[in-house]
Amino acid sequence: MKNQLLKTMLLLFALIAGSSSAWAGDVTVTFNPASDVGTGTGASGNNSVSKDGITISCTAGGFAINGGAHYRLAKNSTTTISSTVGNIKSIVINGPSGTGDYSISKFGDNTGWTADTNAGTYSWSGDAASVSVVANGAQVRPTSIVVTYTSSGVEKVLTPSISGTEAFLNSTEVTITCGTTGATIQYSTDNGTSWNSYTAPFTLNATTTVQAKATKNEMTDSDVASKTFTKATPSTVADAIDAINALADNGTIANQCVAGIISQIEGYNSTYKSITYWISDDGTTTNQMEVYSGKGLNGANFTAITDLNVGDEVVVYGTLQKYVKDANVTPEFASGSQLLSYSATGTPAPVITASNVTIDSEATSGEITYTIDNSTGASLSAVEKEEYDWIISVAVDAVNNKVTFTTTVNDGEQRTGYITLSYEGAQSKDVKITQKATFGTASLPFAFDGGKSDIETTDGLTHTGLGSDYTSSPKLKFDNADDYLILKINGAAEVVNFDIKGNGSSNDPWAGAFKVQTSADGVTYTDLQTYTDLTSDVSRKSVALASDVRYIKWVYTTKTVGNVALGRIGVNCEAITIPAAGYATFNTPSKIDFAGTNGVKAYKVFAIGASSVTIEEIDAAPANTPVILEATAGTYGLKLAASAADVTGNLLQVSDGNATTDASNIVYALASKGEPAVTGFYKVKAGTKVPAGKCYLAVLATSAPEFLGFSGDATGVNEVRGKMADVRGEFYNLNGQRVAQPTKGLYIVNGKKVVVK
């Protein structure tokens, strides 16, 4: 019996000793950048990452996660890998597979490191609570980091993580998590005097320090985590500036909160995803307090300069600084501030062209030099800019004599202009340059099929040098080199479509270069397409767009012979213009979703009778499908479809440029004629050809009237015009009385209006 009991106890001890969850043994922790994301303020948003008691940390910017593909240990930075659960026995830093993906000089001054540069792997072995890694000479970009430690006994519950908005205006929600599965979490809001069981996120309405700890059976209790959440009370900009002025040069005050109105926006930093702007109490003083390289709500990245507008009301939280450089003092929020509150009360800055520059000066003579970026020289560096005011200095010889003059800078892409005025004397005066606003931003989807005269009333379009309108599409005329059209859009687009042709003469066909360019910021443009082989035939182009494109530019870069015609522009849609009659035929160049296009109906022709055609509404059509469109007169953007089934039984055809009436077939084209006007298919005179790309019907000559009206789904066309012999059915006058012997005039036949001639 005693022997049996002893055996049972020994077996029990053996089982307990073999349990890796509670007793000593080697434990491996693998860090993967796709799933194990760090926290902090490094260049990519992180400077540390923790998992299962192992922490990898560095000073700000030294350690980061790049897009989930790899970690980054910055050049010459020191990264510490530490353990709270047992001494580290080994570390393996795995680089990308293969060689040549990155270079490593060496790991600095650490004993125990070995390297296999062919495999991109660096290993360390030893026995330490923490290990330092130095990337000398070049950054290291591991795809994973594997740490093995030896547990010293009963394992410890991982320290809880406390998250929430640390600085808030009204309230903040606090969430607590623990990396140890099955652990019980408790929290305190009174410095550990009392503890509460954590079951769900809770709300704080005042400045509070939250502590958290976790426990689990057969494990050591976790360390206590602590985080302070601060309720901020905003000050005015004026009060904040008073506090800044009291500081020593480059002195700072942390954890400050200021309410103001955005009065000026300087620029967007695409590397750090931040915006530099100015705030003031009145919203008009442009240089009261700078917010340098600020972040969005709760520290989120900005995506573009248009994320903020002059006039927006904001509350900014961060570190105030009295920034001094070269004897210039700037009161500012230092880099790293964030928005606690944002109200989009401002008006988006209008798009303007650099040719609209007015300079007011008190000088009767003098040479004006000016700059927009505190550098030497005189330039307007962007084709389009938001509205800015610039102050320049001019020497004058009289105070009371004034000159106001207007100048137009040249039309080169960099928009550089120089203004010269001779002067006498040396008195200095300020001169203000203001670029005048013109147009706004086009909403997607966008459709345009007008001419130059229509641009001034169309949001999103600006131009320079366009000639007179053509009478038919394409209507925009590019006469000279550097003539351009710019479209500014309000969001990510997928495709732009347009008609284009080159106009020369029979002796001198068009020759030159015409480009489509795109830009994310309206400053730097990249060539998307270049056309050097345009002909007098209209060509329909479709070009894919990158997701960051916000500006599309068409520019006649090189003129040799002739001009260029552009028209029927559609972004994320196909553009179509419906005439006053309310109907048009259309050959679809792309897959179209008619059901998803507001205000437009589409029909196929599936039967041709003795005096009318029968039409049926369709919801979608693939490319190269002739259809009839019905809508109120105007230009529409037909929605592009991801897919569309073939339209079966459609009798409409598309002309190759040779379709005409002959001895065997009568060709009909859609038109609106007469007074009152009647819309339908009219016979095309023999010898008259239907233009290429236009739609038509063909009927055997043995049974072909002069006119074919509509029957079927059409709701707006209800008038038929023809000779008495062409009209069959009972006639009624407009009072509803039957007419036995109708003469010329307007009648109702088969529920439709008929004009008998």
C-alpha positions in Angstrom: 0.0 0.0 0.0 2.8 2.4 0.9 4.7 1.5 -2.2 1.6 2.2 -4.3 1.0 5.6 -2.6 4.7 6.5 -3.2 4.4 5.6 -6.9 1.3 7.7 -7.2 2.9 10.8 -5.6 6.0 10.4 -7.8 3.9 10.2 -10.9 2.0 13.3 -9.8 5.2 15.3 -9.3 6.5 14.2 -12.7 3.3 15.4 -14.4 3.5 18.7 -12.6 7.2 19.1 -13.5 6.5 18.4 -17.1 3.8 21.2 -17.4 5.4 24.1 -19.4 2.5 26.4 -18.3 3.4 26.4 -14.6 7.0 25.2 -14.1 10.5 25.7 -15.4 11.4 25.0 -19.0 12.5 26.7 -22.3 9.8 28.9 -23.9 10.0 30.4 -27.4 8.3 33.6 -28.4 8.2 34.6 -32.1 7.5 38.2 -33.2 5.9 38.6 -36.6 5.5 42.2 -38.0 2.2 41.3 -39.7 0.5 40.4 -36.4 2.7 41.7 -33.5 2.3 45.5 -33.9 4.2 47.8 -31.6 3.3 51.2 -30.0 5.1 54.5 -29.7 6.1 57.4 -31.8 8.8 56.1 -34.2 9.1 57.1 -37.9 6.5 54.5 -38.8 4.5 54.9 -35.6 6.2 52.4 -33.3 9.2 52.2 -31.0 8.4 49.1 -29.0 6.6 45.8 -29.2 5.7 43.3 -26.4 4.5 39.8 -26.4 4.3 37.1 -23.7 6.8 38.8 -21.3 9.3 39.7 -24.0 9.7 43.4 -25.0 11.7 44.8 -27.9 12.2 48.6 -27.5 14.3 51.5 -28.7 14.4 55.3 -28.5 11.8 57.1 -30.7 12.3 56.2 -34.4 14.8 53.4 -33.7 12.4 50.5 -33.9 9.4 50.4 -36.2 7.1 48.2 -38.2 7.0 48.9 -41.9 3.7 47.9 -43.6 3.5 44.5 -41.9 6.3 43.2 -44.1 9.2 43.6 -41.8 10.5 45.3 -38.6 13.1 48.0 -38.9 16.0 48.6 -36.5 17.3 52.0 -37.5 20.9 52.7 -38.5 23.3 53.2 -35.5 20.4 52.8 -33.1 20.4 50.6 -30.0 17.5 48.1 -29.6 17.0 46.3 -26.3 15.4 42.8 -26.1 14.3 42.2 -22.5 12.4 39.5 -20.5 10.3 39.6 -17.4 9.5 35.9 -17.4 13.0 34.4 -17.3 16.5 34.8 -18.6 17.0 35.0 -22.4 18.9 32.0 -23.8 18.9 32.8 -27.5 17.8 35.3 -30.1 17.4 34.7 -33.8 16.9 37.7 -36.2 15.7 36.5 -39.6 16.1 38.7 -42.6 14.3 38.4 -46.0 15.0 35.1 -47.8 17.8 35.2 -50.3 20.6 37.8 -50.3 20.9 41.4 -51.4 17.6 42.6 -49.8 19.5 44.8 -47.4 23.0 45.3 -46.1 24.3 44.9 -42.5 27.6 46.2 -41.4 27.6 44.2 -38.1 25.9 44.0 -34.8 28.0 46.1 -32.4 29.9 45.1 -29.3 27.7 42.2 -28.2 29.4 38.9 -27.4 27.8 35.7 -28.6 26.5 36.9 -32.0 27.0 34.8 -35.1 25.9 35.6 -38.6 24.9 33.7 -41.7 24.8 36.5 -44.2 23.8 34.1 -47.1 20.6 33.3 -45.2 20.2 36.8 -43.8 20.1 35.3 -40.2 21.8 36.7 -37.1 21.9 34.6 -33.9 22.8 35.2 -30.2 23.2 32.7 -27.4 23.9 33.3 -23.7 22.1 33.8 -20.5 20.8 37.4 -19.7 17.7 39.2 -18.7 18.2 41.7 -21.5 20.3 41.9 -24.7 21.4 45.0 -26.6 21.5 45.0 -30.4 23.3 47.7 -32.4 22.8 48.1 -36.1 26.1 49.7 -37.2 26.3 51.4 -40.6 23.0 50.3 -42.0 19.4 49.6 -40.9 18.3 46.0 -40.2 15.0 44.8 -41.6 14.0 41.5 -40.0 11.0 39.6 -41.1 10.8 37.9 -37.7 12.5 37.9 -34.4 12.6 34.6 -32.3 13.4 34.8 -28.6 13.9 31.8 -26.3 14.0 32.1 -22.6 14.2 29.7 -19.6 11.3 30.1 -17.2 12.7 30.3 -13.6 9.7 28.5 -12.0 6.0 29.2 -11.9 5.1 31.4 -14.8 3.9 35.0 -14.3 0.7 36.4 -15.7 1.5 39.0 -18.3 1.1 42.7 -17.4 -2.3 44.0 -18.6 -2.5 46.6 -21.3 -4.6 49.8 -20.7 -5.8 51.7 -23.7 -8.0 54.8 -24.4 -7.6 58.4 -25.4 -5.1 59.7 -22.8 -6.0 63.4 -23.3 -9.8 64.1 -23.8 -12.3 66.9 -23.7 -15.5 65.4 -22.4 -15.0 61.7 -21.7 -12.9 58.7 -22.8 -13.5 54.9 -22.9 -10.9 52.7 -21.2 -10.2 49.2 -22.4 -8.0 46.7 -20.5 -6.6 43.5 -22.0 -4.2 40.7 -20.9 -2.1 38.5 -23.1 -2.4 35.5 -20.7 -5.4 33.4 -21.8 -7.9 32.9 -19.0 -6.5 35.5 -16.7 -8.8 37.6 -14.4 -8.4 41.3 -14.7 -9.0 43.9 -11.9 -8.6 47.6 -12.0 -8.4 50.6 -9.7 -9.2 54.3 -10.1 -8.2 55.4 -6.6 -4.5 54.5 -6.5 -5.1 50.9 -5.4 -7.3 51.6 -2.4 -10.1 49.6 -4.0 -10.2 47.1 -6.9 -13.0 46.3 -9.3 -13.4 43.3 -11.6 -13.0 44.2 -15.2 -15.6 42.8 -17.6 -16.1 45.5 -20.2 -14.8 48.9 -21.3 -15.7 51.8 -18.9 -16.0 55.6 -19.3 -14.0 58.3 -17.5 -15.3 61.8 -17.2 -12.4 63.4 -15.2 -8.7 63.2 -14.9 -7.9 59.7 -13.5 -5.0 57.3 -13.1 -6.1 53.7 -13.9 -4.2 50.8 -12.5 -4.7 47.2 -13.6 -3.5 43.7 -12.6 -4.2 40.2 -13.6 -4.3 36.8 -11.9 -4.6 33.1 -12.8 -4.5 29.9 -10.9 -1.1 28.2 -10.6 0.6 31.4 -11.9 2.3 34.4 -10.3 0.2 37.5 -10.3 1.1 40.1 -12.9 2.8 43.4 -12.4 0.5 46.4 -12.0 0.0 48.5 -15.1 -0.8 52.2 -14.8 -1.9 54.9 -17.2 -3.2 58.4 -16.5 -6.1 59.9 -18.6 -6.2 63.7 -18.5 -9.3 65.7 -19.0 -8.1 68.8 -20.8 -9.5 72.4 -20.4 -8.8 74.4 -23.5 -7.2 77.9 -23.2 -7.5 80.6 -25.8 -4.8 81.2 -28.3 -4.0 84.5 -26.7 -3.6 82.9 -23.3 -1.3 80.2 -24.7 0.9 82.9 -26.4 1.2 84.7 -23.1 2.4 81.5 -21.5 4.9 80.9 -24.4 6.3 84.4 -24.2 7.2 83.8 -20.5 9.4 80.9 -21.5 13.1 81.0 -22.2 14.2 80.7 -25.8 13.2 77.2 -27.1 11.5 76.5 -23.8 8.5 74.2 -23.6 5.3 73.5 -21.7 4.0 69.9 -22.0 0.4 68.6 -21.9 -1.3 71.8 -23.1 -4.7 72.2 -24.7 -5.7 75.2 -26.9 -8.9 76.0 -28.8 -8.7 78.1 -32.0 -9.7 78.6 -35.6 -7.5 77.6 -38.5 -6.4 80.8 -40.2 -3.6 79.5 -42.6 -2.5 76.1 -43.9 1.2 75.9 -44.9 1.6 72.3 -46.2 1.4 68.6 -45.9 4.3 66.3 -45.0 3.8 63.0 -46.9 6.5 61.3 -45.0 5.1 61.9 -41.5 1.5 62.3 -42.6 1.2 65.6 -40.8 0.0 69.1 -41.6 1.6 72.4 -40.5 -1.0 75.1 -40.0 -1.8 78.3 -38.0 -4.6 78.9 -35.5 -6.0 82.2 -34.0 -8.8 83.3 -31.8 -10.6 85.2 -34.6 -9.8 82.9 -37.5 -8.3 85.7 -39.6 -4.9 86.5 -38.0 -2.7 84.3 -40.1 0.5 84.3 -38.0 -0.7 84.1 -34.4 0.2 80.5 -33.4 1.8 77.8 -35.5 0.9 74.1 -35.2 4.0 72.5 -36.5 3.7 69.1 -38.2 0.5 68.3 -36.3 -1.5 65.1 -36.4 -5.2 64.4 -36.6 -7.8 63.3 -34.1 -6.2 61.2 -31.3 -2.9 61.2 -33.2 -4.2 59.7 -36.5 -2.4 60.4 -39.7 -3.6 63.0 -42.2 -3.9 61.8 -45.8 -3.8 65.1 -47.7 -3.6 68.9 -47.1 -7.3 69.0 -47.9 -8.1 67.2 -44.6 -8.1 70.7 -43.0 -9.6 73.9 -44.3 -9.2 77.6 -43.3 -12.0 78.4 -40.9 -12.2 74.9 -39.2 -12.5 75.0 -35.4 -10.0 72.8 -33.6 -8.8 71.9 -30.1 -5.1 71.1 -30.2 -3.2 69.1 -27.5 0.5 68.8 -27.1 3.7 70.7 -26.1 3.8 74.5 -26.4 7.2 75.9 -27.4 8.9 79.3 -27.8 10.8 78.4 -31.0 13.7 80.7 -31.7 16.0 80.5 -34.7 18.1 83.3 -36.2 16.5 85.8 -33.8 13.1 85.0 -35.1 10.5 83.9 -32.5 7.6 81.6 -33.3 5.0 80.6 -30.7 4.0 77.1 -31.7 2.8 73.6 -30.8 5.9 71.5 -31.3 5.9 68.5 -33.6 3.7 65.6 -32.3 0.6 67.6 -31.3 -2.8 66.1 -32.0 -6.4 67.2 -32.4 -8.8 66.5 -29.5 -11.7 68.1 -31.4 -12.4 69.0 -35.0 -15.3 70.9 -36.5 -15.3 71.3 -40.3 -16.8 74.8 -40.2 -14.4 76.2 -42.8 -14.8 76.4 -46.6 -12.5 74.2 -48.7 -9.8 76.3 -50.3 -10.8 77.0 -53.9 -8.6 75.9 -56.8 -7.0 78.9 -58.5 -4.7 79.6 -61.4 -1.5 81.3 -61.0 -2.3 83.7 -63.9 -4.7 85.7 -61.7 -2.1 87.7 -59.7 -2.8 91.3 -58.6 0.0 93.3 -56.9 -0.9 96.5 -55.0 2.0 98.8 -54.2 2.4 102.3 -52.7 5.5 102.7 -55.0 5.6 105.2 -57.9 8.8 103.4 -59.0 10.9 100.6 -57.8 11.9 97.0 -58.4 9.6 94.5 -56.7 11.1 91.2 -55.7 9.0 88.6 -54.0 9.0 85.1 -52.6 6.4 82.6 -51.4 8.7 80.4 -49.4 11.2 82.8 -47.7 13.8 81.9 -50.3 15.4 84.1 -52.9 13.9 84.5 -56.4 10.4 85.2 -57.6 8.1 82.3 -58.6 4.7 80.8 -58.3 5.7 77.2 -58.2 2.4 75.5 -58.7 0.0 75.3 -61.6 -2.8 75.4 -59.0 -2.6 76.5 -55.4 -5.0 77.1 -52.6 -5.5 80.7 -51.8 -2.5 82.3 -50.1 -1.4 85.9 -49.2 2.2 86.8 -49.4 4.0 89.9 -48.0 6.8 91.3 -50.1 9.0 94.4 -49.6 9.5 97.2 -52.0 11.6 100.4 -51.9 9.6 103.6 -52.6 10.4 107.3 -52.9 7.0 108.6 -51.8 4.4 107.5 -49.3 1.3 109.2 -50.7 1.7 108.3 -54.4 0.2 104.9 -55.2 0.4 102.5 -58.1 -2.0 99.6 -58.5 -1.3 97.3 -61.4 -2.2 93.8 -62.6 0.2 91.3 -64.3 -0.3 87.9 -65.8 2.6 85.5 -65.4 3.7 83.4 -68.3 1.9 80.1 -69.1 4.8 77.8 -68.5 4.1 74.8 -66.2 6.1 76.3 -63.3 4.2 79.6 -63.7 7.2 81.8 -63.0 6.7 85.5 -63.3 9.0 88.5 -62.8 7.8 92.1 -62.3 10.3 95.0 -62.6 9.8 98.7 -61.7 12.6 101.2 -61.5 12.8 103.3 -58.4 14.4 106.1 -56.5 14.9 106.5 -52.8 15.1 103.8 -50.2 11.9 103.9 -48.1 10.5 100.3 -47.5 6.8 99.4 -47.9 4.9 96.2 -47.6 3.2 94.8 -50.7 0.6 92.1 -50.6 0.1 89.6 -53.4 -3.2 87.7 -53.5 -4.1 85.0 -55.9 -7.8 85.2 -56.7 -10.1 82.2 -56.4 -11.8 80.7 -59.4 -13.2 77.2 -59.3 -14.0 74.5 -56.8 -13.7 70.7 -56.8 -15.6 68.2 -59.0 -17.6 65.5 -57.2 -17.3 61.9 -58.5 -18.6 60.5 -60.8 -17.8 63.5 -63.1 -19.1 64.0 -66.7 -18.4 67.0 -69.0 -19.2 67.4 -72.7 -19.1 71.2 -73.1 -16.8 73.7 -74.6 -14.5 76.5 -73.3 -17.5 78.7 -72.5 -18.9 76.0 -70.2 -15.8 75.7 -68.1 -16.3 78.8 -66.0 -19.6 77.4 -64.7 -18.3 73.9 -64.1 -16.8 73.0 -60.7 -13.4 71.4 -60.9 -12.2 72.7 -64.3 -9.5 75.3 -65.0 -7.8 76.0 -68.2 -5.3 78.2 -70.0 -5.1 79.0 -73.7 -8.1 77.0 -75.0 -9.5 78.3 -78.3 -13.1 78.8 -79.3 -15.5 76.0 -78.9 -16.1 73.5 -81.6 -19.8 73.2 -82.6 -19.9 69.4 -82.0 -18.1 67.0 -79.7 -15.2 67.0 -79.0 -15.8 70.7 -78.2 -12.6 71.8 -76.5 -10.0 73.2 -78.8 -6.3 73.2 -77.9 -4.7 75.6 -80.3 -1.1 76.2 -79.1 1.7 74.5 -77.2 1.1 74.7 -73.4 -2.7 75.0 -73.7 -4.1 72.9 -70.9 -7.2 71.8 -69.1 -7.1 70.7 -65.4 -9.8 68.8 -63.6 -9.7 68.6 -59.8 -11.7 65.7 -58.2 -12.8 65.1 -54.7 -11.7 61.5 -54.1 -10.1 58.4 -55.5 -11.1 57.6 -59.0 -10.6 54.4 -61.1 -10.8 55.5 -64.7 -11.0 58.6 -67.0 -12.6 58.4 -70.4 -12.5 61.1 -73.2 -12.8 61.7 -76.9 -9.8 63.1 -78.8 -8.7 63.9 -82.3 -6.0 65.8 -84.1 -7.1 68.5 -86.6 -4.8 69.2 -89.5 -5.4 69.5 -93.2 -5.3 67.1 -96.1 -1.8 68.5 -97.0 -0.6 68.8 -93.5 -2.0 66.1 -91.1 -1.8 66.7 -87.4 1.6 66.2 -85.8 2.8 66.9 -82.3 2.5 65.6 -78.8 -0.5 65.7 -76.5 -0.3 64.4 -72.9 -2.5 63.3 -70.1 -0.9 63.9 -66.7 -1.9 63.3 -63.1 -1.0 64.7 -59.7 -1.8 64.0 -56.1 -1.2 67.6 -54.9 -1.6 69.8 -57.9 2.1 70.7 -57.9 4.0 67.7 -59.2 2.5 66.1 -62.3 3.4 62.7 -63.8 2.9 61.7 -67.5 0.1 59.1 -67.7 -0.3 58.9 -71.5 1.3 60.6 -74.5 -0.4 60.8 -77.9 1.7 61.5 -81.0 -0.4 59.8 -83.7 -3.8 61.5 -83.5 -5.9 61.6 -86.6 -9.0 63.4 -87.8 -11.1 60.5 -86.6 -12.5 60.8 -83.1 -10.9 58.2 -80.8 -12.3 57.2 -77.5 -9.7 56.7 -74.8 -10.0 55.0 -71.4 -7.1 55.4 -68.9 -6.8 53.8 -65.4 -6.0 56.1 -62.5 -3.9 55.6 -59.4 -5.8 55.8 -56.1 -4.0 59.0 -54.9 -4.8 61.0 -58.1 -6.7 64.3 -57.3 -5.8 66.3 -60.4 -6.0 65.3 -64.1 -4.3 67.5 -66.7 -4.6 67.5 -70.5 -1.9 69.5 -72.1 -0.7 70.2 -75.7 3.0 69.9 -75.0 4.4 70.1 -78.5 2.7 71.7 -81.5 4.0 70.9 -85.0 0.9 71.1 -87.2 -2.8 71.6 -86.3 -4.8 71.6 -83.1 -6.3 69.1 -80.8 -10.0 68.5 -80.0 -11.0 67.0 -76.6 -14.4 66.2 -75.3 -16.9 63.9 -73.7 -14.9 63.6 -70.5 -16.0 61.1 -67.9 -14.4 60.1 -64.6 -15.7 56.8 -63.2 -18.4 57.1 -65.9 -19.2 57.6 -69.6 -20.3 61.1 -70.5 -23.4 61.5 -72.8 -25.3 64.6 -73.8 -29.0 64.4 -74.3 -30.4 67.0 -76.7 -33.5 69.2 -76.2 -35.7 66.5 -77.7 -34.9 64.3 -74.7 -33.7 61.3 -76.7 -30.5 60.2 -78.3 -28.9 57.0 -79.7 -25.6 55.9 -78.1 -23.1 53.1 -78.9 -21.7 52.1 -75.5 -17.9 52.2 -75.4 -17.8 50.5 -72.0 -19.9 48.3 -69.8 -22.7 50.5 -68.6 -25.1 50.2 -65.6 -28.1 52.1 -66.7 -30.2 51.1 -63.7 -27.5 52.8 -61.5 -27.5 56.1 -63.5 -29.9 58.6 -62.1 -32.2 60.3 -64.6 -31.4 58.2 -67.7 -33.3 55.3 -69.2 -32.0 53.0 -71.9 -33.9 51.0 -74.5 -33.3 48.3 -77.2 -35.3 48.0 -80.4 -36.7 44.5 -80.7 -39.4 44.9 -83.4 -40.1 47.1 -86.4 -43.7 47.4 -87.5 -45.5 49.1 -90.4 -45.4 52.5 -88.7 -43.5 52.2 -85.5 -40.7 50.4 -83.7 -41.2 48.5 -80.4 -38.7 49.3 -77.7 -37.9 47.7 -74.3 -36.0 49.2 -71.4 -32.7 47.5 -70.4 -30.8 47.8 -67.1 -27.2 47.3 -68.4 -25.2 46.7 -71.6 -21.7 45.5 -72.5 -19.3 47.6 -74.7 -20.3 48.3 -78.3 -24.0 48.0 -77.8 -26.3 50.5 -79.6 -29.1 51.8 -77.5 -31.7 54.6 -77.3 -31.4 56.9 -74.2 -34.1 59.0 -72.7 -33.6 61.9 -70.2 -34.1 65.6 -69.7 -31.7 67.6 -71.9 -28.2 67.8 -70.4 -24.9 66.0 -69.9 -25.0 62.8 -67.8 -22.4 60.4 -66.4 -23.4 56.9 -67.3 -22.3 54.6 -64.4 -19.6 52.1 -65.4 -20.6 48.4 -64.7 -18.4 45.7 -63.4 -20.1 43.2 -65.7 -23.0 43.3 -68.2 -24.7 40.5 -70.1 -25.2 40.8 -73.9 -28.4 42.6 -75.0 -30.3 40.0 -77.1 -32.7 40.7 -79.9 -31.6 44.3 -80.5 -32.2 45.6 -84.0 -30.2 48.8 -83.7 -27.0 48.8 -85.6 -23.8 51.0 -85.6 -22.6 52.6 -88.8 -19.1 52.1 -90.1 -19.5 55.4 -92.0 -21.1 53.9 -95.1 -24.7 53.1 -94.0 -27.2 54.7 -96.3 -30.5 54.0 -98.0 -30.3 52.0 -101.3 -32.4 49.9 -103.5 -32.7 47.0 -101.0 -32.7 48.6 -97.6 -34.1 51.8 -96.1 -31.9 53.3 -93.4 -33.5 55.3 -90.5 -31.8 57.6 -88.0 -33.2 59.0 -84.8 -34.2 62.7 -85.2 -36.7 65.3 -84.0 -38.4 67.3 -86.7 -41.4 69.5 -87.5 -43.5 72.0 -85.6 -44.5 70.8 -83.1 -41.3 68.6 -83.1 -41.9 64.9 -83.3 -39.1 62.4 -82.3 -38.7 59.1 -84.0 -36.7 57.3 -86.8 -36.7 59.2 -90.1 -35.7 57.8 -93.4 -32.1 58.7 -94.5 -32.0 60.1 -98.0 -30.3 57.9 -100.5 -26.6 58.9 -100.8 -26.5 60.4 -97.3 -24.3 58.3 -95.1 -24.8 57.8 -91.4 -21.6 59.0 -89.7 -19.3 56.3 -88.2 -20.2 55.3 -84.7 -23.8 56.5 -85.0 -26.8 54.2 -84.6 -29.4 53.4 -87.2 -32.1 51.0 -88.2 -32.3 49.1 -91.6 -35.7 48.0 -93.1 -36.4 46.1 -96.3 -37.4 48.6 -99.0 -40.7 46.8 -99.8 -42.3 47.9 -96.5 -40.7 51.2 -95.4 -42.7 54.4 -94.5 -41.1 57.8 -94.3 -41.2 57.7 -90.5 -41.2 55.2 -87.7 -42.6 56.2 -84.3 -42.2 54.5 -80.9 -44.3 51.9 -79.1 -43.5 49.8 -76.1 -41.7 51.2 -73.0 -41.1 54.7 -74.0 -43.0 57.2 -71.9 -42.0 60.6 -73.2 -42.3 60.0 -77.0 -46.0 59.9 -77.8 -46.2 61.8 -81.1 -46.1 60.2 -84.6 -45.9 62.1 -87.8 -46.7 60.7 -91.3 -49.1 60.6 -94.3 -52.7 59.4 -93.8 -51.8 56.1 -95.6 -49.0 55.5 -93.1 -51.3 55.7 -90.1 -53.6 52.9 -89.2 -56.2 52.7 -86.4 -59.2 54.8 -85.2 -58.7 58.6 -85.0 -59.9 60.8 -82.1 -59.6 64.5 -81.7 -58.0 66.1 -78.6 -61.4 66.2 -76.9 -61.7 62.4 -77.1 -64.3 62.4 -80.0 -64.0 59.8 -82.8 -63.2 61.3 -86.2 -64.5 59.3 -89.2 -62.7 61.3 -91.9 -59.6 63.0 -90.5 -57.9 65.8 -92.4 -54.5 67.4 -91.7 -54.0 68.1 -88.0 -53.3 66.5 -84.6 -55.1 63.4 -83.6 -55.0 60.5 -81.1 -54.4 57.1 -82.7 -53.8 53.9 -80.7 -53.2 56.1 -77.6 -50.5 58.2 -79.3 -50.5 61.7 -80.7 -50.4 61.7 -84.5 -49.6 64.7 -86.8 -51.2 64.1 -90.2 -49.8 66.1 -93.0 
